[in-house]
Amino acid sequence: MATIKIKQIGSPIRRPEHQKKILVGLGLGKMHRVVELEDTAEVRGAIAKLPHMVAVVD
């Protein structure tokens, strides 16, 4: 299955708790961390919820 790289570009400080939980679910939590996940609808949905905090890296 295809994979996607996600980089955290925004800080979770002063963000709602549900946004912090989405970051942890993606395997992020610290600035500039990059994770590689399977490209599924669930991952794409989580990215769509946090466009100001994560970016897709090619």
N, C-alpha and C positions, 0 to 999 in steps of 0.2 A: 504494500500500500504506500501511497505517496506520503511524504513528510513535509512539515512546514516549520520554519525557524521563527521564533518569536523573541523579540527583545523588549525589555521593560525600559521605557523612556520617561515615565512619570513616577513620582514618589507616592507611596500610600499614606503618607502623613496627612492628616486632616481630610481623609476620605471616608465615606460611609462604610460601615462594617461589611456590607455585602460586596462591595468592590474589593476590599482586602481579601475576602474569602475566595473570590474569583481568581485573584492573582495567585494565591496559595494553591488553588486547584490546578492552575496552569504550570505550577512548579517555579513560580517567580516569587519575588518578595524584596529583593534588593536591586538597586539601580544598576542598569546596564548589564544585567544578567541575560544570557541567551539560552533558550531551551529548544530542543527539537522534538516535536510531537507529531503524531499521525494526523493527517489532514482529514478530519471528520467534521460532520455538521455540528457536533457539540463544541469542538474547539473553535470553529468559525463563529459560533454564537457567542462564546465567551469573549472572543476578540472584538466582536461587534458591540458588546456591552462596555468595553474599555478602550475606545479609540484614542482617548487622550492619554492613556498610560502605557499602551503597548504598540509595537510596530512589527510588521512582518518583514523579515530580513531575507534577502535572496542569496 
